[in-house]
């Protein structure tokens, strides 16, 4: 099959005008041709690009769409997640999750980094419709978090038992956030697989840094309300990121999620210490919860490897990478579409270590191909391969 369009983005750059993509019936890229093949190709209006990579999602929370109001701030949001997430039937959760999974596919997403506290998403992984890296969260802010870690291992093992001949299915055990994972649990996670991808919710609220600097503020109130004794915790006087970055081996790929309150000093410190860091932006969730975006110009200038996620339907109105890019473009018009598309495809694939298969239109890869129409307007997306 031969495909061409007004513009083609290969995941890194725009291809020369008139380029033609040749694919096999299974979607594998056979070759990229010049304009000499245009008359034989099917022409698409708008842009052709690789399928999108959603680096951060909570598919298992899909049943909570519309339950939590916007702009509560992170700590009240978390309190409501804990209050409401279990008040649903198995059927309600399954139907909502399947609907959300179909929505991601319809929006051109071919791979996902999915946060898991349960094994609810085993059927979606087994469907053979999307590449998965399941990030099994460990949560436990105490001195002896062995039981919490053992629970995470059981969840991880269920995912690890799955296999697929057609799609990537990977998994790792990861910390939820600096305020919900103690040093002792960080070390258990670090040692489980020193070369695993570590994903962590990072600096989504100013209260996180306040807790690490002075052991005061809304995070301490949250822990107290949950009956958690934090007497063992001693503040470092530094930001959360500049503290916990020293608790993990540099052999991990580190994917930092949200980064809403990350500073220049944080970026400099972590990239100096850890060689393989990715910065995942979830702008619509940031607006939903904190009504604030990260300093994306700072990250654009100083950070390597920016990628994109949607977060969950408990904190977003849709699971659409295109909608995330549009929000960034509206607030940061200086960022060009080639850069945004790179974040949404190639960088995301690299963050999840799937770049040998997806993320770029290149010979031998099976990235999926999407058509983007009206990119400066409604920005509709349709998967064509």
ABEGO torsion letter per residue (X at the ends): XBBBBABBBAGABBBBBGBBBBBBAAGBBABBBBAAAAAABBBBBEBBBBBBBBABBBAAAAAABGABBBGAEAAAAAAAAAAAAAABBAAAAAAAAAAAAAAAAAAGBABBBBBBABAAAAAAAAAGABBBBBBBBBBEBBABAAAAAAAAAAAAAAAAABBBAABBBBBBBBBABAAABBAAAAAAAAAABAABBBBBBBGABAAAAAAAAAGBEAAAAAAAAAGBBAAABBBAGBBAAAAAAAABBAABBBBBBGGAABBAAAAAAAAAABABBBBBBBAAAAAAAAGBBBBAAAAAAABBGBBBBAEBAAABABBBAAAAAAAAAAABAABBAAAAAAAABAAAAAAAGAAAABGBBBBGBBAEBBBBBGAABAGBBBBAX
